[in-house]
């Protein structure tokens, strides 16, 4: 066992999503969205350094020495994988561990609506899952990949930093590449992927112009591209993609997005009140003719209205998703109010238990 394993195991036993392991501080864990002290004793600098360096491979250690930070994956066999960010800070070295289940949840496990199952049946275009850090984007994408892996015959290629869920071949050939280990960056790995006969490409994060540009091109070429962005809401997601391009290219990109986009799932996790845990609120936008026209014309401020009127095909705004959770008694009115876009709509429920 590595020095860190006992702490990670205790965190998992507490149903924690993250372990905070910083020199000079007590060990803390994020449990159902709240950061709590897991063990009261402050960690010694030397112990933290030894524990973190013990689980780094050579590539991660070199990156850490050069950049004072490193991202990598760590696994306790048959228990869980972890996405790790190690860094230097005022008191020495620290690391944050994000728990990744050893097996991807299914769409059924996550109670995903039928419209998400339908999105998985597309053979080309672009599907985006968005939200802030810790909103469950990776879990949703892993479930969608698992659905495709079980249903189709083809080649699924993932590009991640680091690899999170490890998928085993079912109906599909699965290739998983890690940025910094198997390729220098997302853009180069994605460019290479176009020559690797993929049916589905998962891009762990679309964070720069070059990556976004190649992803849009791949979607136009007939590949199903799935990716994440740190945006809140479908309209903001489309806006982020278009505005990452120079002004003289934006009209052309709007046209490309209007034809290649299949859907946007924007999500956040809220603490539940009916039982310990968190519930997902999902905003879902499907690229209908009306949505495509708004994107092509640059009328992104009207996408919210299009989502509201698309309920019959599974579209849902974030505020409606939040209100549903309140009405079910799963989430407090106050929490929904804090996360809502139109807070006036939640005035009457924000003081409810």
N, C-alpha and C positions, 0 to 999 in steps of 0.2 A: 504493500500500500504506500502511496505517496503521503507526505505530511498533510496535504490539503484534503485528503479523502474523507477524514472523519468530520470535518466542518461541512463539506458538501453533502455528505450523507445525512447529517443532522438537519441541514437546511431542507433537503428533500422530504424528510420525515415530518417537517413542519409545514409542508405544502408551499414552500417558498418558490418564487419565480426567479429571484436573484440573490446571490450572496455577495456582500461587500466585505472585502478582506484587505484592510489598510493598516499599515504600520502606525502605531501610536494611538489606535482607536480600538474599541471593542468590535468583535465580529457582529455584523448586522445582516438581517435578511429581509427581503421584501415579501410580505405575506398578505395575499389578497389586496395588493396595492399599497399597503402601508409598510414603511421601513421600521423594523423592530430590532432591539438588541437580542442577539441569539446567545451570546456568551459575554459575561460582564468584564472579563479581564482584558486589559489593553494588550495589543500584539506588539512584540518586540521587533524592531526594524530588521535585525539579522535573521530572525526566524521567518518573517514574511518573505524576505529576499530569497532565502534558501528554498522555501516552499514553492514560490512562484517559478524560480529558475529551474527547479527540479522537473517541472512538467512542460517546460518549453523545449521544442526541438531546436536544431541549430539555426534554421531559417528565422524563427521567431526571436531567438536570442540575438542574432546579428541585427535584426530590425530594431529591437529594443535598444541595443547599444548605440545605434546610429541615430535613432529618432526619439529616444526616451519614452517610447510607447510601442505596443504591439498588439495585434489582434490574432487570435489563434483558437483552435478547438481542442478540447480535452475530453476524454471519455473514461468513465469507470465502467468497465465491461459488464454488460447485462443489467446495468442500473440506469445510467443516463449519460448523455453527452452534454457538454457545456460550451457555450460561446464565451470566450474570455477576452477582456481588454485589460492589459497590464500597463501601468504607467508610473512615472516618478511624480512625487508630490512633496509638499513641504516637509513632511515627517519621514520621507524615505520612499518606499515602493508600495503600490497598492494594486489590487486587481478586482474586477467585477466579473462575476460568473453568472451567466444567464442559463438556466436549466432548459435543456432540450430533450423531450422524451425520446427513448431509444427507438420507439415506433411512432410513426406519424398517425395522428387521429384521422378518422374518416369524416367525410362530410356529414354522415349520419350521427357520428359521435358528437359533432359540433352543432347539431340541430340547424344546419344551414338550410335556408329556404330553397324551394325547388328551382328558382331562377338561377341560383349558383350552379346547380347540377346541369342546367341547360347550357350555361356558359362553357362548361367543360367539354361540350360536344362540338364546339367549333374546331375547324381544322386549320384555320389561318386567322390572321389579324392580331390584335393586341388586347390583352386583359390586364388591368392594373389594379393592384390591391394597395391601398394607401392608409396612412395614419401615423400618429406620432410613435416614437420609440416605446416599445412595450405594449402596443395595442393589439398584438396577436397576428400581425401580417404574415409572418413566417409560418405560423401554425395553419392559417387558412390556405396559403399557397401549397404547403406540403400536403394538405388534405385533397386539394384539387389535382395535384400531380399524382397522388395515389389513386384517385378516381380514374384518371386517364390511363395510368399504368395497368389498372385492372380491366379496363374496357377496350382498349385499342391495341393494335399491333403497330409498333413504330419505334422511333428513336427519340427519347427524351434526354435533353442535355441541360444540365444546370451549371450556372456560373455564380459562385458565392464567395463571400469574404467574412468569415471562413465558412466551410461546409457545415450546415446545421443538421438537418434531418438526412440520414443515410437511407436511400431508397434501394430496395432489392428488386431485381427484375421480376416482373410478373408476366404481363402480356408484352411489355416493351423492353427494349435495350435501354439501359440507363447509364449515361456518362455524367460524372460529376467532377467539375474542375474548381480548384480553389485559387482565388487571386492571391498572388504573392508566393504561391507554391508551384502551381501548374501554368500560370500565366502572369505577366507583370501587372496587368490591370484589366478592368472590365471591358474596355473598348477593344483591346487586342484579342481577348478571349472571344468576344462576340463576333469580331471580324473573322476570326478563325472558324467559329461555329458555322458560318455561312457555307463553308466548304466541307462540312462534316455530315452532310445529309441528315439534318435533324427534322423531325416533325414538330417538336415542341422545344422551345428554348426558354428556360427560366433565368432571368437576370436578377440577381439578388438585390441590387440597388442601382437605379438609373440616376446617377449623381452628377453627370457632366454632359456637355453638349455632344461630344463625340459618341458616347455610349447611347444617348437618346437618339441621335441621328441614325446610327447603324440599326438600332432596335426598330425604328419606324420603317426603315428600308426593308428589313427582314420581314416585317409584318406585311408589307406591300408585295413581297416576293412569294407569299403563300405559306410562310412559316407561322405557327401560332407562338407569339411572344408573350410571356407573362413576366411582370416586373413589379417593383415596389417604388413608391416615392414617399417622402415624409411630408405629405400634404394633408390638409383637413378638408374633405369635401370634393365632390366630383368636379365642380366648376373650377376650384383652385388647382386641381390636378391638371386639367386640360390647359389652363392658363400657364402653369409652370412649364409644361412641355413646350408650348408655343413660344413663350417669352425667353426660353433658353437659346433660341435661334436669333441671328441678326435680323434687324427690322425688315430688310429687303427680301428675306427668305420666309417671313412669317405667313404671308398669304398662301404660298405654295404648301407650307407645312399644315396650315389649317385644312386645306383640301385633302392632303394625305391622311391626316388624323380622322377627318370626317368619314373617310371610306374604310380605313383599316381598324379603327377602334371598335371593339366588341362590347366592352363594358368596363365600368369602374366600381369597385367595392371599396368604400371608405369606412373604416371601423375604429371604434374605441371600446375599451373595457371599463366597466363601472363596478364598484363593490356592491354585492347583493345584500339584501336585508332578510330574505326568506330563509337563507342558509349561508354558511361561510363560503365565500368564493367571489367570482366576478362574472358578469354577464356581458355579452358583446352586443353593442348597438351598431347596426349596419346601415349605411346609406348606399343604395344601389342605383346606378344609372346604366341603362341599356341604350346602345346607340341605334335608336329608331330613326326614321326619316326626319322627324321633327328635330331630334337632337342633332343629327348630322347637318341639317340646314343651319341651325344656330351656330354650330362650330365653324362651318364654312364661312358664315357671314361675320364671325367675330362677336356674336351677341352672347357672350358667355354668362353675362349677368342674368340671362333669361333661362339658363339651364335648370335652375331651381323650380321654376314654374313647369317646365317640361317633365321633371321628375315627379312633381305633385300630380300631374295629370296622367302619369303612366302606371298608376297603381294596378291596373288590370293585367299588366304583363310582368308584375313583380318589382317595379321600381318603387323606391321608398326614400324619403328625405331623412336626414339625421334626426331632425326634431320629431318626426312621426315615429321613428324607431325608438327614440328615448321615451316618448309618451306611452308607447305600447308597453315598455318595460315597467313604467310607473303603474299603469292600469292593471298589469298582471300581479303587482305587489312584489316585484323582484328588486326594484331599485327605488331609493327614496326620492321624493319630489325635489328635495334640496340638491341632491347629487345631479339629477337630470337638469335642474335649473342652471347649475354651474357649468354643465357641458353643452347646453343648448346654444344654438345660433340666435334664434328669436326668443329672448328671455321673457318677453312680455307674455308669450303663449304659456309660460310655465308659472306665472305669478300665483295662480290659484292653487297650485300643487306643491310649491316649494316649501311650505311649512307643514306638509303632511308627513307623518311618520313613515 
